[in-house]
Amino acid sequence: IAAMKLGVKKAVGTEIDSVALKVARSNAAANKAKITLTGLTPSRVRGRFPIVIANILAPELKRLATELVSKMEEGGLLILSGILAPESGAVEQSFTALGLKPFRRYRDGDWAALVLEKPTGNR
């Protein structure tokens, strides 16, 4: 929703929790954001995207690493948040093992966020 408000032309959101999906759809409507929201897992979403964002805890980020990377365009960015700071190194390692390069790291108290880049020529 925030991406749409910032001018992104097309956005797809996935949520496997049915209650959270309903809330997301309500928030999108309230914000007049024309975003596609689905209960599909990332691997079932068609296409690749210049920016992929995931806001979930470290164990799920690591479990979904291959799926998330597969949704990135070459040269694209992956923004990961919802990570407890002590777990951020292990999360980053899960994604760098798949060929992504660290771009930025953020920390706010007990929480961390990572931005990684998919180099051109890396599928």
Salt bridges, closest charged atoms under 4 A:
GLU60 OE1 - ARG63 NH2 2.78
GLU74 OE2 - ARG123 NH2 3.61
GLU92 OE1 - ARG105 NE 2.83
